[in-house]
């Protein structure tokens, strides 16, 4: 089973993934978000698209062995490009949509069995980013995460509606989220068996 965790920066995706991994004896494999210094990458958007393809390949291979938790999939690349487009930072959004359509058609981008989306408001995202010393006002995630959250929801409804969606508020209790997650995974596994 493959589960993609989505949401803006500092929503709590990685924190929730770690809690899930530590909560259950099932075989769990994590495909992490790469620790990258984006300022050192020549073409960040191309890097992200290539990284998404790599993550899908690894997740597909590992899903035969157990539950795979993917810290951000291609949907985050689409959402980020959309924010950049709406804020007038970049015109890569159309290119990324074309990439998504082509790569899903040839199965280079695989759809997950479940999406976990963590919704978080702008002030909390910025507060967490500052606490983690990750805040940078030039990063589009922090300039207007509301655009991203709206985009995620629209994308789930328009393109990924066949994939079950589990949505959390970024302020929810961690233990509660973990328990709800495992109930949803068990439900999906029962339906697929």
NORURCOR-V169544 format. One record per backbone hydrogen bond with DSSP energy under -1.0 kcal/mol. NH is the residue of the N-H (numbers start at 1). CO is the residue of the C=O. Records with the same first field share a line. If there is no record, write none. Layout:
NH->CO, CO
This chain:
3->68
4->114
5->70
6->116
11->8
16->12
17->13
18->14
19->15
20->16
21->17
22->18
23->20
29->67
31->69
36->34
38->36
40->37
41->38
47->43
48->44
49->45
50->46
51->47
52->48
53->49
54->50
55->51
56->52
57->53
58->54
59->55
60->56
61->57
62->58
63->59
65->62
67->27
68->1
69->29
70->3
71->31
72->5, 70
76->73
78->74
79->75
80->76
81->77
82->78
83->79
84->80
85->81
86->82
87->83
88->85
89->84
90->84
96->92
97->93
98->94
99->95
100->96
101->97
102->98
103->99
104->100
105->101
106->102
108->103
109->103
113->2
114->2
115->164
116->4
117->166
118->6
119->168
125->121
126->122
127->123
128->124
129->125
130->126
131->127
132->128
133->130
134->129
139->136
142->139
143->139
144->140
147->144
149->145
150->146
151->147
152->148
153->149
154->150
155->151
156->152
157->153
158->154
159->155
160->155
163->160
166->115
168->117
170->119
172->169
177->173
178->174
179->175
180->176
181->177
182->178
183->179
184->180
185->181
186->182
187->183
188->184
189->185
190->186
191->187
192->188
